[in-house]
Amino acid sequence: MSPATNRPYPLTMVCDTWRVARSSVYALRARLGGPPEADRGQPGKRGPKTALSDEELLQEIRTVLKASPFLGEGHRKVRARLAAKGIRVGKNRVLRLMRESGLLAPVRRGHPRGDRTHSGRIRTERPDELWGTDASRFWTKAEGWCWFFAAVDHCASDVVGWHVAKTGDRWAALEPVRQGVRAHKGGFGKAIALGLGLRHDWGSQYRARQFQAEIQWLGIRSTPAYVGEPECNGVAERFIRTLKEECIYLHHFETLEEARAVIGAFVERYNNRWLLQRHGYMTPARAREKLSRKAA
């Protein structure tokens, strides 16, 4: 106590004089003056109370995931779907609850990389400036290994064309491009797709003379990815991964026709119901419609 003011000295002054950390004083006071450790319970969440408790919000998250047409969705898309139901909640809270309950979609961890050869942007500002095309194999009981080919827009991320075939040759690789040109360029003819680029890897189908000759005839410029750098073709690669996780890995196809029907239904569902974070959680079809109208 100060003899002059008859008041306690400030704790800061006392701790500086005795060279004691204030945190040690606070910890000692808590041990001596607070309730026993066993009676304290868990500390509560600080801040204002939310409209929904964690238990109620977790139940809403489970409802959203159950109603989703896709196998797994991340916390950002779950938050967007909750907002569509009128439930406003922070993404960190959704992430915490989904992590604690084991509801997060599985994520493949990449290996550490140094400086990549490709360090620029592959996404475009308007639809139909650049498409990416890629292929993958899947198994059917009757026909064995079969092929899937797709062409995906680098702006709206919608599938502009797709094809399944027993033989994955250059003609099968051309089919998604032909579909996309007919659907988004108003026909099929010489130089009809001038200004459009096509990103592809160095597979034999895409390096074939007939493949390169036809896209050149259509007016499409070839923009191959760097060798050993699949990130350059990341838009098509990402769709192929989604197709595998949400469709191919979940089915045992008996025939190629069955695979064609199931994959076709998924592509339709993807274009019209998949959510894109970079476009404000719009679907690919909605993003194409809005961006095309803006560019017009």
N, C-alpha and C positions, 0 to 999 in steps of 0.2 A: 504494500500500500504506500502511496506517496504521502509523506508527512505534511506536505504543504497543501495538497488538495483533498487528502483523505479519500482518494480514489485509487483503484488498481492501476498499476503501470500497464501500458499497452503490451500485449503478448509479443508483438514484433520486437519491442525494445528489450524485453526479458530474454527472448530467445537469442537475440544478437549478443547480449551481454554474456550469457551462459554458453553460447555457441551450441545451441540445440535446435534441431529442425522442428518447425512448427507441426509438421505432419506427425512427428513422434509424440508431441503433446496431445494432439487431437486423438491419436490412436489410444494413448493411455487413458484419456478422459472417457473414451467410449468403453474401454474394458472395465473401468472402475465404476462409472456412473450409469451405463446402459444396462438393459436386461441381459440375462445369460444368453450365450451363443445359441443354445438349443431352442430358446423361446423367441428368437428374433424372426425366423422364417426367411423367405427369399425377398430381396428388395424388389419393390414394385417398379413399374415403368413410370419414368418421370414424364411430365408434360400433361397437357389436357387429355381427358378421357375421350376415346374415339366412339363413334356410333356403334360399331360392332366390336365385340370382344375377339380375341385371337381364335377362340373355339368357333365362334359364329363365322368369322371370316374364312377360316380353314374349311368349314363346311361349304361355303359359297365357292371357294376355289375348287374343291372336289366336284361340285356340281358343274362348274364350267369345263373342267377337264373331261368329265363323263359325257357332256353334251358336244364336245369338240369332234368334228369329223376326222381328225387326225390322231395318230397314235400318241404323240408327245409334243407339248408346246412349252416354251420357256416362260419365265416369269413376266417378261415384258408383254407378251401376247396375252397371257392370262390377265394381267392388269388392264389391257385394252378391252378385253371382253367383259371384265367386271365393270369398267366405265360405261360400256354400252348398256349394261343393266342398271345404271344409276348408282353404282357403288364406287365412290372415289376413295382411293387408298394409295399410299406411297409405294413405289416399286421396291424399295428396300425392305419394307414390311412383308410384301408378297414373297420376295426372295427368301427372307428368313423363314417364313412359315413353310414354304415349299421345300426348302433345304432340310429343316428339322423333321419334316414328315416324309422325306424321300420321294417327293413328287417332281423333282426337276428332271427335265429331259437329259438323257445321257449325252456327254460331250467328249469327243475324241481330243485328247491333248496332243498338240503338235510338238515336234522336236525343236530344240533351239536352233535358230537360223541366224546367220550373219547378214550382211548386206545382200539383198536380192538383186538379180539382174533387172527384174521388172520392179520399178518403184513408183510408177505413175498410177493414174486412174484408169479403170477399164469401163466404168459406168458412163453412160452418155446422158445428155440433158433432154433429149427428145427420143420418142420411139422410132424404130426403123432406121436408125443411123448405123447401128452395129448389132449383128446377131452372133451368138456363139453356138457352136454345134459340137456334140460329143456323142459317144456310144458306150453301151455296156452290154454284157452278156447275162442271160438268166437261163435257168434250167426248166425244161418241161419233160414230163414222164414219157410222152409219146415220141417227140421229135428230138429230145436231148438238148444240147446247148443251142440257144437262139439269141438273136440280137435285137437290141432296142436303140433307136437313133432319135435324137431330138434337136430342135433348133429353138433357142431362147433369146428373147430380146434383152439387150444390155441396159435398157432404161426401165421399162415396166416389169421386166423379169417374167413375162408371160410366155407360155410355150406357143410358138407360132406354127409349129409343125412337128409331127412325131410319126414313127414308123417302126413296126416290129417285123422281123423276117427270120427265116431259117439261116440264110446266108448273109453274112455281114460284108457285102462287097461295096464297090463304089456306087452302084445303082441304088442300093438300099440307103446309102449315106446321102444321096441326092434327094430322096423323097421328102424329108422334112423341109428342105429348102424350097422345093417346088411348091409344097403346100403353103408355106409362108408367103411366097411371092404371089400366089393366086389369091390368098386371103387379104393381104395388106397392100398389094401393089396394083390391084384392079385387073389382073389378067396374067398372061404368060406369053412373053415374046422377047424379041431381041432388044437389049438395052432398056428393058422396062423397069429395072431396079437400080438405075444409076444413082450413085450417092450412098448406096448401102455397102457396108463392109461385112465380111464373114470371118469370125475368129474360129480357128480349129487347131488341133494339135498336128503332130507329124505322123499320124497313122497312115497306113498304106492306102486306105480308102480315100483319104483327103489329098494325098499326094498324087493320086492316079491322074493320068493325062485327061481322061474323059470327064472326071469330076471338075478339074480346073478349067477345062474348055467350056463346060456348060455354064458354070457360074460367070465366067468371063463373057459369054454370049448374052447372059441375062443383065450384064452391066454391074455385077457384084465384084468388088475388089477383094482379093484374098489377103487376110492379115493373120498369118500363122503365129502361134505362140512361140516364145523362145524355147529352145530345146532344154528339157529338164526343168522348166518353170511352169507348172500347171496353173499357177495363180493368174497367168495371163488369160486363161480361159475359165476363170473362176465362176462366172455366172452360170455357164452350162454345167460345169463340174458340181456346183452347189445344188442345182436341180437334180442331177443324177443321184447325188447322195440322198436328197429328200425322197426321191422315187424309191430308192432301195429301202430306206428306213420305214417309210409309210405304206409301201405297197408290196414290192417284190419279196422282201424278207418275210412277209406275213402270209404268203400264199404258197401252196404246192400246186403248181399248174400241171394239169393233166395233158392239155394240148396247147398248140400255138394259138388256136382260135380262142380258147378260154383266156389265155394270157392277154390277147389283144383286147378282149372285152373288159377285163379287169383293169388293165393299164389305161385304156381309153377313158373309163369312168373316173379313174384317179386324176388323169390330166385335166378333165373337165372340172372336177372338184377343186383341183389346185388353182386353176385359173380364176375361179369364181369365189373361192372361200379361203384360200391361204392368205395370211396377213403379212404385209411387208412393213417392217419397222421404219425403214428409210423413207417410205412414202406416207408416213403418218398412219400406219396400220390400215391402209387400204388394200384391197385385193389386187392381184395383177391386172385383171380385166378392168377394174375401176380406175387404176392408175393409168392404164393405157388410154382410156376414154378421157380422163381429165387432162392428161399431158398432151394428147393429140389435139384436143379442143383449144388448149392454151397456145399451142404452136401454130394453129391455123389462123 
